[in-house]
Amino acid sequence: MSKGKILVVDDEASLRLLLGKELGRMGYSVETAADGGAALTRLREDFFHVVLLDILMPNTDGMEVLRTIKQDAIPSEVIILTGNATFENVIESMKLGAFEYIRKPYELNELLLQVERAIDHQRSQVDLKILREELAKTGRGGQLVGKSKVMLELQNIISRIAPTQSTVLILGESGTGKELVARSIHDHSLRKEKPFIAISCASFSETLLESELFGYEKGAFTDAKAQKRGLAEIADGGTLFLDEIGEIPIHFQAKLLRFLETGEIRRVGGTRDIVLNVRIICATNQPLEKLVAENRFRADLFYRLNVLSVTVPLLRDRVDDIALLANYFIAQQGFQKEFDRGAIQMLKTYGWRGNVRELKNVVERTCILTKANTVTADNLSFLRVPREKEPEQRHSNPPATPQEDNEALSLKEMERRHIIKVLGITRGHKGKAAEMLEINPKTLYLKMKTYNIVSVYE
């Protein structure tokens, strides 16, 4: 399977041949065009993830091709290949919407890195468009979003258990999206045309929880001026989602168990049983086995609830979904914003103790407070990468704080911090960083290795 489709546009036949061969060897599907006119013809006939575009070409030059790609909304990312192009041309190409520019002669590894990044960006923009279209069509407030391995496994489990009538217990930390999992199970079940009713068991005392779930008869208590149907009755034929099930008072647990066993409820103050056809889905962020051992949760109720269990993964276990989730929340809130690569990488390195709920709040806050259409890493400066990092996570040392600037630093420490600062300015682009530092890229690489600097943008 191809890693992506690339169109190489250059009037030098030898360069077209070389790029076609090398990119093909790396798993890409490659086509070439000798001039701008031929390139535009192919772009209107077929889809390409990335266009590698030379600026200086006879007839239709690269700038005109780029301008047409953007005007015609051709969904390809453009990487400019520059040889003798002026600085003004480079600036203009970036203003027109080029993804990146690379100077000739270039290192193949650098080109491959930018191609990979461009394809990731192009696919994220397609995903964002699809998400916006889905939200416009359905008007729904939330759905399971993710293409990571753990999310694909979760969706596979949901597809298997949804058609059954069994009780489901959803486990996971706060903010992971347990209610969305419950909704997804309902939406893929035979009950999808019937009500989905959710209630947080932690929000009510024992008396209020019983009246909310089972309803009450007129005169059952002082404020019972009229009969009221409970949420379980309203959910008849559909699904009842009991969130934070571990918070149910111990004395009410026996009544809930009876409902699960018999399908019958009795309104508060009532004298007759009401038979319901309701599927129960529960969720908790607490270890129910521990609550059972502490006599805070009935063992028989636990066994009755734990017929089928689903564990929702932590956000830090599905880092590959963060860009997609951020785009989804942008579309959901109706913002016309975009997170650049540096901002996405910062989101990926953050700890997310609040999981998806925290990410949603961060995206909303940042989009509101950022005036520009592009959100950068600087706009996320309020996030702090936690110290307790996983061994495999890679990040640069944090920049010096104002207090640290007053310290008596060694020349080596000053150089190390300056390199980190420049890498941040260039968003990890080593070629540009080397130019700013006025050193050879190989020298920069050796200094990064010496000072154990690993760019956050890698």
Wavefront OBJ file of the C-alpha trace (Angstrom):
o trace
v 0.000 0.000 0.000
v 1.365 3.415 -1.002
v 2.352 5.860 1.757
v 0.966 8.700 -0.352
v 0.812 10.144 -3.876
v 3.406 12.725 -4.903
v 3.693 14.862 -8.032
v 7.242 16.045 -8.810
v 7.261 19.188 -10.994
v 10.664 20.270 -12.329
v 12.105 21.093 -15.736
v 15.311 19.152 -14.976
v 14.822 15.595 -16.219
v 17.655 14.181 -14.113
v 16.140 15.597 -10.908
v 12.682 14.244 -11.794
v 14.190 10.815 -12.391
v 16.190 10.879 -9.148
v 13.271 12.004 -6.980
v 10.921 9.528 -8.606
v 13.323 6.684 -7.926
v 14.144 7.637 -4.320
v 10.575 8.442 -3.268
v 9.316 5.280 -4.944
v 11.922 3.282 -3.042
v 10.544 4.770 0.206
v 7.022 3.539 -0.550
v 5.446 6.580 -2.228
v 3.526 6.577 -5.500
v 5.252 9.168 -7.693
v 4.410 10.926 -10.951
v 6.378 13.678 -12.645
v 5.685 16.740 -14.773
v 8.206 18.752 -16.790
v 6.426 22.116 -16.557
v 3.643 23.964 -14.772
v 1.025 23.411 -17.461
v 1.441 19.636 -17.393
v 1.355 19.708 -13.592
v -1.957 21.575 -13.487
v -3.440 19.142 -16.001
v -2.537 16.154 -13.792
v -3.740 17.896 -10.632
v -7.157 18.453 -12.212
v -7.314 14.828 -13.377
v -6.107 13.039 -10.238
v -5.483 13.530 -6.525
v -1.998 13.983 -5.045
v -1.138 14.384 -1.375
v 1.967 16.479 -2.059
v 3.379 18.504 -4.952
v 7.161 19.015 -5.022
v 7.303 22.193 -7.077
v 10.255 24.015 -8.621
v 9.781 27.792 -8.811
v 11.870 28.660 -11.881
v 10.464 26.875 -14.919
v 9.740 27.953 -18.512
v 6.226 28.933 -19.589
v 4.074 28.494 -16.461
v 6.415 28.945 -13.485
v 6.039 27.465 -10.021
v 4.532 30.601 -8.472
v 1.708 30.571 -10.998
v 1.114 26.856 -10.384
v 0.970 27.435 -6.612
v -1.391 30.382 -7.049
v -3.718 28.269 -9.229
v -3.646 25.331 -6.787
v -4.831 27.601 -3.979
v -7.378 29.495 -6.089
v -8.928 26.260 -7.399
v -8.893 24.699 -3.895
v -6.890 21.700 -5.102
v -6.374 19.698 -1.871
v -2.629 19.099 -2.275
v 0.140 20.395 -0.039
v 2.929 22.168 -1.917
v 6.619 21.986 -1.014
v 8.675 24.538 -2.928
v 12.072 23.422 -4.268
v 14.271 26.497 -4.689
v 17.603 26.815 -6.444
v 18.184 30.379 -7.642
v 14.922 31.781 -6.345
v 15.073 35.136 -4.599
v 14.212 35.627 -0.952
v 11.161 37.634 -2.070
v 9.931 34.629 -4.087
v 10.281 32.370 -1.063
v 8.315 34.793 1.134
v 5.601 35.161 -1.506
v 5.281 31.376 -1.877
v 4.738 30.988 1.884
v 2.121 33.766 1.834
v 0.332 31.974 -1.001
v 0.063 28.867 1.143
v 3.084 26.691 0.398
v 3.614 24.122 3.125
v 7.410 24.437 3.186
v 10.376 25.422 1.051
v 13.636 23.534 0.625
v 16.758 24.960 -0.945
v 18.688 23.082 -3.616
v 20.877 21.151 -3.217
v 18.988 19.476 -0.391
v 19.510 16.438 1.792
v 17.217 13.547 0.918
v 16.424 12.859 4.583
v 15.289 16.469 5.045
v 13.071 16.227 1.966
v 11.549 12.935 3.152
v 10.824 14.455 6.573
v 9.005 17.423 5.032
v 7.053 15.152 2.660
v 5.907 13.035 5.602
v 4.850 16.120 7.544
v 3.016 17.527 4.540
v 1.068 14.295 4.045
v 0.114 14.216 7.740
v -1.079 17.822 7.481
v -3.006 17.189 4.270
v -4.780 14.195 5.798
v -5.619 16.141 8.963
v -7.218 18.865 6.830
v -9.305 16.260 4.986
v -10.335 14.769 8.336
v -11.307 18.251 9.552
v -13.442 18.832 6.467
v -15.182 15.479 6.931
v -15.794 16.200 10.624
v -17.326 19.582 9.819
v -19.584 18.006 7.203
v -20.668 15.286 9.648
v -21.423 17.832 12.357
v -23.414 19.920 9.883
v -25.442 16.871 8.818
v -26.100 15.313 12.208
v -25.967 18.265 14.577
v -24.828 15.829 17.256
v -22.828 17.025 20.215
v -20.229 14.279 20.339
v -18.902 11.074 18.885
v -15.986 8.715 19.323
v -13.023 10.135 17.443
v -9.796 8.252 16.890
v -7.764 6.100 14.519
v -5.112 4.866 16.950
v -4.676 1.152 17.585
v -6.358 1.279 20.994
v -9.340 3.199 19.602
v -9.748 0.794 16.709
v -9.752 -2.053 19.240
v -12.361 -0.220 21.325
v -14.571 0.338 18.274
v -14.220 -3.346 17.403
v -15.382 -4.324 20.902
v -18.323 -1.920 20.654
v -19.377 -3.406 17.322
v -19.467 -6.882 18.913
v -21.326 -6.054 22.115
v -23.729 -3.414 20.781
v -26.222 -5.835 19.116
v -26.597 -7.855 22.346
v -29.001 -7.076 25.190
v -26.437 -7.623 27.949
v -25.566 -5.130 30.663
v -22.275 -3.315 30.014
v -19.818 -1.874 32.541
v -17.567 0.884 31.165
v -14.323 1.528 33.038
v -11.962 4.470 32.655
v -10.518 7.591 34.180
v -12.513 10.791 34.428
v -12.646 12.635 31.119
v -11.871 9.674 28.848
v -15.310 9.720 27.215
v -17.227 6.929 28.938
v -20.611 8.445 28.085
v -19.602 8.677 24.409
v -18.789 4.958 24.507
v -22.218 4.295 26.022
v -23.881 6.387 23.321
v -21.926 4.558 20.641
v -23.090 1.194 22.009
v -26.677 2.452 21.949
v -26.335 3.927 18.436
v -25.086 0.578 17.084
v -27.720 -1.484 18.870
v -31.209 -2.587 17.889
v -32.493 0.075 20.316
v -30.967 3.004 18.435
v -34.387 4.446 17.507
v -35.447 4.440 21.167
v -34.371 6.837 23.958
v -30.871 7.043 25.401
v -31.193 8.411 28.946
v -28.124 9.299 31.034
v -27.933 10.098 34.731
v -24.993 10.770 37.038
v -25.500 8.750 40.202
v -23.121 11.030 42.119
v -25.428 14.020 41.669
v -28.224 12.793 43.942
v -28.792 11.641 47.480
v -30.312 8.182 47.972
v -33.891 9.507 48.205
v -33.566 11.818 45.221
v -31.822 9.160 43.123
v -34.681 6.719 43.666
v -37.317 9.278 42.719
v -35.317 10.356 39.652
v -34.828 6.800 38.433
v -38.123 5.204 39.392
v -40.433 8.210 39.619
v -43.059 8.837 42.316
v -46.803 8.885 42.868
v -48.811 11.954 43.795
v -48.618 12.519 47.540
v -45.608 10.240 48.038
v -43.921 13.107 49.908
v -44.643 16.746 50.680
v -43.626 18.231 47.301
v -45.114 15.389 45.209
v -48.000 17.418 43.791
v -48.464 15.119 40.815
v -47.363 11.745 39.533
v -43.931 11.728 37.883
v -42.430 9.092 35.601
v -38.820 8.180 36.390
v -35.933 8.142 33.934
v -35.986 4.340 33.783
v -39.605 4.489 32.618
v -38.804 7.194 30.074
v -35.997 4.997 28.722
v -38.379 2.055 28.160
v -37.373 0.241 24.968
v -34.056 2.063 24.897
v -30.912 2.421 26.986
v -30.411 3.746 30.524
v -26.863 4.955 31.228
v -25.888 5.095 34.903
v -22.688 7.118 35.201
v -20.514 6.996 38.343
v -22.228 3.796 39.465
v -19.761 3.437 42.334
v -21.387 6.433 44.051
v -24.775 4.747 44.497
v -25.670 4.599 48.226
v -25.392 1.075 49.622
v -29.059 0.904 50.697
v -30.327 1.781 47.209
v -28.115 -0.830 45.578
v -30.546 -3.605 46.554
v -33.394 -1.865 44.692
v -31.203 -1.366 41.632
v -30.222 -5.046 41.716
v -33.890 -6.068 41.815
v -34.567 -3.856 38.776
v -31.685 -5.480 36.895
v -32.842 -8.981 37.806
v -36.577 -8.581 37.130
v -36.907 -5.562 34.836
v -39.499 -4.200 37.281
v -39.629 -0.895 39.148
v -41.984 0.580 41.691
v -42.486 4.324 41.889
v -41.840 5.975 45.246
v -45.168 5.809 47.112
v -46.558 3.321 44.596
v -48.150 -0.089 45.191
v -47.733 -1.792 41.834
v -44.758 -2.957 39.828
v -44.094 -1.579 36.344
v -42.380 -3.899 33.867
v -39.809 -2.188 31.633
v -37.633 -3.250 28.720
v -34.447 -1.257 29.311
v -30.816 -2.032 28.597
v -28.488 -0.888 31.384
v -25.044 0.544 30.686
v -22.974 1.667 33.680
v -19.707 3.525 34.038
v -17.238 4.199 36.812
v -13.762 5.570 37.369
v -13.478 3.691 40.662
v -12.204 0.131 41.240
v -15.469 -1.630 42.117
v -13.609 -4.710 43.381
v -11.997 -2.526 46.034
v -15.374 -1.037 46.977
v -16.761 -4.572 47.314
v -13.862 -5.530 49.598
v -14.575 -2.457 51.715
v -18.315 -3.338 51.919
v -19.219 -0.123 50.088
v -20.590 -1.938 47.035
v -22.666 -5.108 46.926
v -20.821 -8.081 45.467
v -23.983 -9.471 43.842
v -24.663 -6.119 42.161
v -21.070 -5.956 40.919
v -21.307 -9.416 39.350
v -24.650 -8.498 37.772
v -23.237 -5.307 36.254
v -19.978 -6.836 35.094
v -21.462 -9.068 32.379
v -19.524 -7.252 29.663
v -16.837 -4.726 30.523
v -15.144 -2.125 28.324
v -12.100 -0.073 29.305
v -11.738 3.349 27.702
v -8.074 4.183 26.980
v -6.313 7.185 28.502
v -5.539 10.074 26.166
v -1.810 9.663 26.854
v -2.139 6.103 25.524
v -3.565 7.375 22.225
v -1.272 10.296 21.400
v -1.727 9.672 17.668
v -5.367 10.790 18.038
v -4.596 14.198 19.529
v -4.358 16.096 16.217
v -7.604 14.527 15.024
v -9.336 15.289 18.328
v -8.132 18.893 18.271
v -9.501 19.340 14.754
v -12.764 17.730 15.817
v -13.210 20.133 18.731
v -12.364 23.083 16.468
v -15.086 21.972 14.045
v -17.535 21.197 16.850
v -17.198 24.703 18.290
v -17.357 26.334 14.856
v -13.924 27.983 15.081
v -12.068 28.908 11.893
v -8.693 28.044 13.388
v -5.789 25.729 12.704
v -3.110 24.351 15.051
v 0.340 24.405 13.453
v 2.873 21.574 13.798
v 4.552 23.101 16.828
v 1.245 23.488 18.652
v 0.184 19.922 17.840
v 3.528 18.603 19.076
v 3.123 20.533 22.327
v -0.330 18.980 22.769
v 1.220 15.555 22.198
v 3.882 16.009 24.873
v 1.511 17.306 27.544
v 0.428 14.843 30.263
v -3.421 15.189 29.952
v -4.403 14.076 33.428
v -7.903 15.302 32.569
v -7.857 13.219 29.363
v -10.094 14.160 26.410
v -12.219 16.539 28.503
v -9.127 18.570 29.376
v -7.996 18.615 25.729
v -11.408 19.916 24.664
v -11.234 22.713 27.223
v -7.698 23.646 26.143
v -8.694 23.764 22.464
v -11.736 25.922 23.212
v -9.785 28.287 25.468
v -6.943 28.665 22.979
v -9.220 29.284 19.995
v -11.096 31.981 21.910
v -7.983 33.778 23.154
v -5.916 33.508 19.939
v -6.614 36.328 17.484
v -4.752 34.808 14.539
v -6.230 31.984 12.468
v -3.179 29.811 13.188
v -2.533 28.610 16.732
v 1.177 28.238 17.506
v 3.110 26.697 20.386
v 3.452 30.188 21.872
v -0.337 30.351 22.259
v -0.147 27.206 24.403
v 2.473 28.564 26.802
v 0.058 28.051 29.710
v 0.541 24.292 29.300
v 3.405 22.828 31.246
v 4.900 19.497 30.193
v 4.906 17.324 33.360
v 8.246 16.273 34.826
v 7.280 12.625 35.191
v 7.730 11.772 31.509
v 7.668 8.311 30.043
v 11.190 7.154 29.051
v 10.353 7.019 25.371
v 8.920 10.539 25.182
v 11.321 12.961 23.570
v 11.429 16.669 24.250
v 13.819 19.563 24.359
v 14.970 21.087 27.602
v 12.625 23.916 28.647
v 13.795 27.452 27.888
v 15.313 29.451 30.678
v 12.908 31.356 32.888
v 13.518 35.068 33.583
v 14.919 34.122 36.985
v 17.396 31.739 35.376
v 18.598 34.490 33.018
v 20.137 36.249 36.015
v 22.243 33.221 36.900
v 25.981 33.126 36.272
v 26.016 30.592 33.443
v 28.938 28.888 31.770
v 29.543 29.542 28.086
v 28.503 25.970 27.309
v 25.198 26.374 29.170
v 24.532 29.679 27.413
v 25.213 28.032 24.046
v 22.968 25.073 24.897
v 20.064 27.337 25.855
v 20.551 29.528 22.795
v 20.397 26.497 20.484
v 17.171 25.359 22.174
v 15.685 28.841 21.737
v 16.570 28.998 18.020
v 15.152 25.498 17.419
v 11.918 26.709 18.991
v 11.828 29.762 16.700
v 12.344 27.600 13.589
v 9.844 24.952 14.777
v 12.598 22.330 14.772
v 13.840 23.046 11.226
v 17.572 22.308 11.606
v 18.552 23.893 8.293
v 16.943 27.211 9.201
v 18.309 26.977 12.752
v 21.833 26.449 11.413
v 21.430 29.510 9.158
v 20.305 31.666 12.095
v 23.200 30.389 14.232
v 25.592 30.909 11.286
v 26.995 27.397 11.583
v 27.025 24.316 9.378
v 24.023 21.945 9.831
v 26.499 19.153 10.641
v 27.995 21.310 13.399
v 24.479 21.947 14.780
v 23.800 18.224 14.788
v 27.030 17.521 16.706
v 26.265 20.257 19.257
v 22.740 18.906 19.772
v 24.228 15.470 20.356
v 26.833 16.856 22.763
v 24.280 18.806 24.796
v 21.682 15.992 24.587
v 19.150 18.261 22.899
v 16.259 16.507 21.175
v 13.850 18.822 19.378
v 10.202 18.736 20.487
v 9.218 18.984 16.811
v 10.733 15.606 15.866
l 1 2 3 4 5 6 7 8 9 10 11 12 13 14 15 16 17 18 19 20 21 22 23 24 25 26 27 28 29 30 31 32 33 34 35 36 37 38 39 40 41 42 43 44 45 46 47 48 49 50 51 52 53 54 55 56 57 58 59 60 61 62 63 64 65 66 67 68 69 70 71 72 73 74 75 76 77 78 79 80 81 82 83 84 85 86 87 88 89 90 91 92 93 94 95 96 97 98 99 100 101 102 103 104 105 106 107 108 109 110 111 112 113 114 115 116 117 118 119 120 121 122 123 124 125 126 127 128 129 130 131 132 133 134 135 136 137 138 139 140 141 142 143 144 145 146 147 148 149 150 151 152 153 154 155 156 157 158 159 160 161 162 163 164 165 166 167 168 169 170 171 172 173 174 175 176 177 178 179 180 181 182 183 184 185 186 187 188 189 190 191 192 193 194 195 196 197 198 199 200 201 202 203 204 205 206 207 208 209 210 211 212 213 214 215 216 217 218 219 220 221 222 223 224 225 226 227 228 229 230 231 232 233 234 235 236 237 238 239 240 241 242 243 244 245 246 247 248 249 250 251 252 253 254 255 256 257 258 259 260 261 262 263 264 265 266 267 268 269 270 271 272 273 274 275 276 277 278 279 280 281 282 283 284 285 286 287 288 289 290 291 292 293 294 295 296 297 298 299 300 301 302 303 304 305 306 307 308 309 310 311 312 313 314 315 316 317 318 319 320 321 322 323 324 325 326 327 328 329 330 331 332 333 334 335 336 337 338 339 340 341 342 343 344 345 346 347 348 349 350 351 352 353 354 355 356 357 358 359 360 361 362 363 364 365 366 367 368 369 370 371 372 373 374 375 376 377 378 379 380 381 382 383 384 385 386 387 388 389 390 391 392 393 394 395 396 397 398 399 400 401 402 403 404 405 406 407 408 409 410 411 412 413 414 415 416 417 418 419 420 421 422 423 424 425 426 427 428 429 430 431 432 433 434 435 436 437 438 439 440 441 442 443 444 445 446 447 448 449 450 451 452 453 454 455 456 457 458
